[in-house]
Amino acid sequence: MADANLSPAGVALKKNVQAHQAVVAVIGAGYVGLPLAVELGKESFPVICIDSNPERVALIRTGQSYIRDVAAADLAALVAAGQLTATTAFGDLSRADVIIACVPTPLTETKDPDISCIREVAAQVAAHLRPGQLISLESTTYPGTVEEVVLPLLAATGHQVGVDFFLCHSPERVDPGNAHRTTRNTAKVVGGVTAACQEIAVTFYEQIVPHVVRVSSPRVAEVTKLFENTYRSVNIALVNELAMLCERMGLDVWEVVEAASTKGFGIQTFWPGPGVGGHCIALDPLYLAWKARAYDFPARFIELANEINLRMPHFVKDKLVRLLGEAGKPLHGSRVLVVGVAYKRDVPDVRESPALKLIQILLAEGADVVYHDPWVPKVAPDGWFRHQLSSVELTDDLWPTVAAAVITTDHSHVDYALVCSRVPVVLDARNVTKGIAPGGGRVVRL
Ligand SMILES: NC(=O)c1ccc[n+]([C@@H]2O[C@H](COP(=O)([O-])OP(=O)(O)OC[C@H]3O[C@@H](n4cnc5c(N)ncnc54)[C@H](O)[C@@H]3O)[C@@H](O)[C@H]2O)c1
């Protein structure tokens, strides 16, 4: 669409965006928001980070990064230059030309979508809405959130979408801990509520990413993101099911998957593990399944994948009980060393981590659980633990007390050879012990 179809507010905003003079407010400065804010700052956009957590705001203000993918030096330089500021005050929204929401989208206790953060943010945006603002929701959410939840709140102000303000969904695809795939080199999907919303939003994202994919509506963008993560969840479940079948058949699942991966076409390699975790794969598919129910459509692949992935920590526990039994020990009363509580390699993130679920199960069965994770010094109480657990060092005094170890995260800098040489029974759920000689004990892969 050419500028001629944009309202005067749209024309002015587009020019401002192209000149990198538009003030951008990023609401929610976490794994998604902070890297984005820094990249925008580097492109000379004045950036305001708005976060409800005062500790995070204080850290940003002093140039300290709490997100591994954001270099403290980059953040500090932007803060020192006044290019990037941080606040807990939503009042600053009235200064923003572009507002990007990156707030959490968890599940409720009953595993339904909890979009309360999005509602809260939309209400704040509505309270400060003025003509000439672009609002982009980047949080992962169910189809219809932008048009059924956010739009009515904004439209109730009397401002007209596509004329006064511009609204889109552009899901974030960041992969924390992945140095090769970053905010800057990953294509961005954008779906605007109207053609004018789309034009302004695409123009904005073109300033910071190499490739912008236009889709016909926010709903398409919402489902695109959920499909991407459902694809991973389903394929991980498939290989986890294969792991359980291989166990029954007495086969090595790692050998099977490794052999299959040599085909080179028609198959993408996924590895089994103790379950799925993180804020995305473990949750997002359930957002889609929840919305599907409103269409009388049971999303069976999603539900089945979730069921299989949730079963994995129990499968790991059962296998551990068998291995301990073969070594003449009960689980009850035995000390088990869990190696890795982060949900994936080389990150400190424990959200939805299957290792925590495994610890919960082991504690419930009377095991004495200790853990080692160089990325996670403490696991905060979260209802699962009566007390906080601290990571133990892999020292000589530990070994005589440990009956078994379970490797649940494949962090880079852990001495797995040492664990294998000192612990009588090692259950490796991540295939990190491949090629390591057991050294007297027993090392069994999932
Ligand atoms: N983490 C990922 O790998 C990833 C990848 C792609 C998409 N996403 C999606 O992006 C969204 C954000 O995820 P994240 O991992 O960055 O979360 P996060 O928990 O790391 O960060 C969210 C931030 O929002 C702040 N916040 C919470 N409620 C707020 C409110 N009402 N007002 C202002 N600030 C508020 C929190 O203090 C926190 O700093 C989610 O929808 C998630 O599904 C996450």
The ligand as an SDF file (V2000), in Angstrom:
LIG
                    3D

 44 48  0  0  0  0  0  0  0  0999 V2000
   11.7360  -17.1580   26.2830 N   0  0  0  0  0  0  0  0  0  0  0  0
   11.6550  -17.5200   25.0230 C   0  0  0  0  0  0  0  0  0  0  0  0
   12.4720  -18.2990   24.5390 O   0  0  0  0  0  0  0  0  0  0  0  0
   10.5780  -16.9720   24.1210 C   0  0  0  0  0  0  0  0  0  0  0  0
   10.7280  -17.0860   22.7440 C   0  0  0  0  0  0  0  0  0  0  0  0
    9.7580  -16.6030   21.9160 C   0  0  0  0  0  0  0  0  0  0  0  0
    8.6090  -16.0430   22.4590 C   0  0  0  0  0  0  0  0  0  0  0  0
    8.4540  -15.9640   23.8010 N   0  0  0  0  0  0  0  0  0  0  0  0
    7.2290  -15.3610   24.3290 C   0  0  0  0  0  0  0  0  0  0  0  0
    7.5130  -14.0120   24.6910 O   0  0  0  0  0  0  0  0  0  0  0  0
    6.7430  -13.6350   25.8440 C   0  0  0  0  0  0  0  0  0  0  0  0
    7.6820  -13.1630   26.9320 C   0  0  0  0  0  0  0  0  0  0  0  0
    8.5160  -14.2510   27.3160 O   0  0  0  0  0  0  0  0  0  0  0  0
    9.8980  -14.0380   28.0550 P   0  0  0  0  0  0  0  0  0  0  0  0
   10.5790  -15.3780   28.0290 O   0  0  0  0  0  0  0  0  0  0  0  0
   10.6060  -12.8490   27.5390 O   0  0  0  0  0  0  0  0  0  0  0  0
    9.3740  -13.7440   29.5300 O   0  0  0  0  0  0  0  0  0  0  0  0
   10.2620  -13.2010   30.7670 P   0  0  0  0  0  0  0  0  0  0  0  0
    9.5950  -13.7120   31.9760 O   0  0  0  0  0  0  0  0  0  0  0  0
   11.6990  -13.4780   30.5290 O   0  0  0  0  0  0  0  0  0  0  0  0
   10.0750  -11.6310   30.6750 O   0  0  0  0  0  0  0  0  0  0  0  0
    8.8450  -11.0070   30.8490 C   0  0  0  0  0  0  0  0  0  0  0  0
    9.0760   -9.6770   31.5320 C   0  0  0  0  0  0  0  0  0  0  0  0
    7.8060   -9.0300   31.6240 O   0  0  0  0  0  0  0  0  0  0  0  0
    7.7070   -8.4100   32.9030 C   0  0  0  0  0  0  0  0  0  0  0  0
    6.2810   -8.2750   33.1940 N   0  0  0  0  0  0  0  0  0  0  0  0
    5.4190   -9.2340   33.5970 C   0  0  0  0  0  0  0  0  0  0  0  0
    4.1830   -8.7190   33.6870 N   0  0  0  0  0  0  0  0  0  0  0  0
    4.2620   -7.4190   33.3510 C   0  0  0  0  0  0  0  0  0  0  0  0
    3.3370   -6.3670   33.2710 C   0  0  0  0  0  0  0  0  0  0  0  0
    2.0470   -6.5780   33.5170 N   0  0  0  0  0  0  0  0  0  0  0  0
    3.7770   -5.1520   32.9110 N   0  0  0  0  0  0  0  0  0  0  0  0
    5.0850   -4.9460   32.6240 C   0  0  0  0  0  0  0  0  0  0  0  0
    6.0160   -5.9050   32.6880 N   0  0  0  0  0  0  0  0  0  0  0  0
    5.6070   -7.1230   33.0400 C   0  0  0  0  0  0  0  0  0  0  0  0
    8.4600   -9.3270   33.8360 C   0  0  0  0  0  0  0  0  0  0  0  0
    8.9080   -8.6460   34.9860 O   0  0  0  0  0  0  0  0  0  0  0  0
    9.6240   -9.7860   32.9510 C   0  0  0  0  0  0  0  0  0  0  0  0
   10.7640   -8.9520   33.0770 O   0  0  0  0  0  0  0  0  0  0  0  0
    5.9090  -14.8660   26.2020 C   0  0  0  0  0  0  0  0  0  0  0  0
    4.6760  -14.7680   25.5740 O   0  0  0  0  0  0  0  0  0  0  0  0
    6.6900  -15.9980   25.5920 C   0  0  0  0  0  0  0  0  0  0  0  0
    5.8690  -17.1110   25.2730 O   0  0  0  0  0  0  0  0  0  0  0  0
    9.4370  -16.3880   24.6510 C   0  0  0  0  0  0  0  0  0  0  0  0
  1  2  1  0
  2  3  2  0
  2  4  1  0
  4  5  1  0
  4 44  2  0
  5  6  2  0
  6  7  1  0
  7  8  2  0
  8  9  1  0
  8 44  1  0
  9 10  1  0
  9 42  1  0
 10 11  1  0
 11 12  1  0
 11 40  1  0
 12 13  1  0
 13 14  1  0
 14 15  2  0
 14 16  1  0
 14 17  1  0
 17 18  1  0
 18 19  2  0
 18 20  1  0
 18 21  1  0
 21 22  1  0
 22 23  1  0
 23 24  1  0
 23 38  1  0
 24 25  1  0
 25 26  1  0
 25 36  1  0
 26 27  1  0
 26 35  1  0
 27 28  2  0
 28 29  1  0
 29 30  1  0
 29 35  2  0
 30 31  1  0
 30 32  2  0
 32 33  1  0
 33 34  2  0
 34 35  1  0
 36 37  1  0
 36 38  1  0
 38 39  1  0
 40 41  1  0
 40 42  1  0
 42 43  1  0
M  CHG  2   8   1  16  -1
M  END
$$$$
